[in-house]
Amino acid sequence: MSETEKRNRRPEESSKLPYISLGVLVLLISGLLYAGYEYLIDDAADVNELLNTPLDSSGRELQPIPGSDEMPALTTAPATTGGGNEQVTDQVADAASTADQVATPTPRPRIDEATDEKPAAKKPETKKPEPTKKPEPVATDPGGVEITHTVQAGETFYGIANRYNLNKSTLKGINPQIGDESKDVKSGVTKIKIKVQAVHTVGPGDILRVVAAKYGITVAQLMAANKKTKNSSERGEKLIIPFPEKK
């Protein structure tokens, strides 16, 4: 081969060097990427194994409350294959059981902050006895003349007492057989004893005004006792004379 041919071939060989260098770099980068990928896969497998391992809480002693002097500090063991993951799992289980104890404190009885004493139990309220009704006093006999009155329709025991100018208690004392006025007083059947001042028989010239003045009562009282609506009377008529004041 002549000198001229050798000179012509050198530029061709030198032009291949960049491609070779580029290929070497690509191989190196590929190798580094593959090595890093394998390292990441190993770390992910360790993490999955750690997370999927069930917590063994059976047979373990209760751990002290965090922050107290009795709780030992957690030591981080160097990561090793096999036994290292079990130590980390045990520490995680211990921390979880301790957190459960702190989250559920024992209830304490409520104490009064001011007196530092337990509240006293409320005493049952005692009902006051209802006052008994006093029986109505029975009046004494007012005197006068006794007549008998038959209860008419629409009349009440209280109305009859007012008609003859008597207190209700007086009328009840004269008639002890009447206990309940609403049941024992019946129209057309019940007869009530009445005490009045007198019974006057109308004579010649006895008008109501004259008769009322004679016994010291008003004409209205005389008309009410005899159930009159007109200021008049007939000869021979018997007029009931009530007491001037209620007895």
PyMOL commands that set and color helices and strands:
alter all, ss='L'
color gray80, all
select helices_A, chain A and resi 3-52+83-103+157-163+168-174+181-184+208-215+219-225
alter helices_A, ss='H'
color red, helices_A
select strands_A, chain A and resi 145-150+191-196+198-201+238-241
alter strands_A, ss='S'
color yellow, strands_A
deselect
rebuild
show_as cartoon
